[in-house]
């Protein structure tokens, strides 16, 4: 009877205490499979995979999930899994399943990030919305170096060189993704970022920026006036790269950061390329022929 009563009381307990640790937990999360296993354990402890934030170091992990309209955080430290104070609130940011990201080899991700950032001090991997609902993995260090970003499949988001055809092609693909028409495609000489400006159905302008080493993000802005939309697929990255390479000869002097826009101005049937450097503007056709500005 005592055993039956004990079992009955246990069954009625609404919040049984979670185990202090899990058999799959590993003290060194850089070992193959260890980080993914600990994330699985954190999800099991939280009772949800609706994450808004995950952080991993070589020996610790935290998972913040959304339950209803509030957040709950669970942490793995010193081989133990336990509830922790929430490290972020829910304000409508993207919700994701951490198991959709390649966390099987945290050590490999850290090694790639160290090579790109030039530092491996106190590395931490973050899984969080970067901007506009896009979730990326990123690795930071202390003292802080430039963050290194990874796609969900674990491939590194390598810095793009927007003076080369390959870099321009990759940047254009991201900046104009799923946009059948744009008003401007440009290269900002100050930030070094490649951008596209489009207009939504309500007439609001949207600037999508792809910085050399940072994923694309959107910014609302006033749509430029006097420009007609065009298909960004008309732009040939090789022609842009060739024009950038020719620019010192075209302006007759060495150039610093290059500004560039592709736009279809009022009265034009096709967009044109406008390059600027040293207070001079060079106009070219989409085929790369230099014409009077």
Secondary structure, 3 states (H helix, E strand, C coil): CHHHHHHHHHHHCCCCCCCCCCCCCCCCCCCCCHHHHHHHHHHHHHCCCCEEEEEECCCEEEEEEEECCEEEEEEEECCEEEEECCCCCCCCCCCECHHHCCCCCHHHHHHHHHHHHCCCCCCEEEEEEEECCEEEEEEECCCCCCCEEECCCCCECCCCCCCCHHHHHHHHHHHCCCCCCECEEEECCCCCCEEEEEECCCCCEEEEEECCCCCCEEEEECCCCCEECECHHHCCHHHHHHHHHHHHHHHCCCCCCCEEEEEEECCCCCCEEEEEECCEEEEECCCCCEECC
